[in-house]
Amino acid sequence: MMQIGPHLETLTHRLADTPVEFLAEPRIAGVANAQAVAVAALVNDILLLHGARAPAASLQGFIGAQVKADRNRLALAMIVCWLLADDWFTGQQLPQHDLLQVLGEAARELAASTPAHQFTQDPERREELARIVLARLGFRPRDESVAQATDRLSAISGTERRRLLEASRLAEQRAREIREALAKKAAEESADKWSRE
């Protein structure tokens, strides 16, 4: 979040005005719906807006295979596509890897706990989505310090809190493993020294 992004209100207003085309059903294999959206094609269009071109293999995760597993995640990816099509984002010409991470991993994490359309209808969820997209791309809202943006994001987002707790748990686990390895090495060196004397 080191870089300064747009005003948060710009993004939350855009989410509130999400066109119905981006709220349509995502195409899922085996489901007959002529109006359904091919999300992989939509993602590819967004990448092209940013001057990137993804290999077909990187778009496989945006092809729906199962209604229960993919519907909400792909519906949220469509909403994130709308957000990333904003002039401010396209003006940044964001790297393909970062865009795919937001459209894939971030959308998956958020969709696991919240229906996709709430991110356009509920003011807090709009703020959560806008903040997470900015943060995952390395930006913070304009007029906020890094500390303010971090505090607000962790306060409003259960997903972000869980992610931070998991990162903290992994860091503590790694520190414990290092301490145990150092203690074992010291014990071995002590035993070796004792046996020589």
Disulfide bonds with the S-S distance in Angstrom:
none
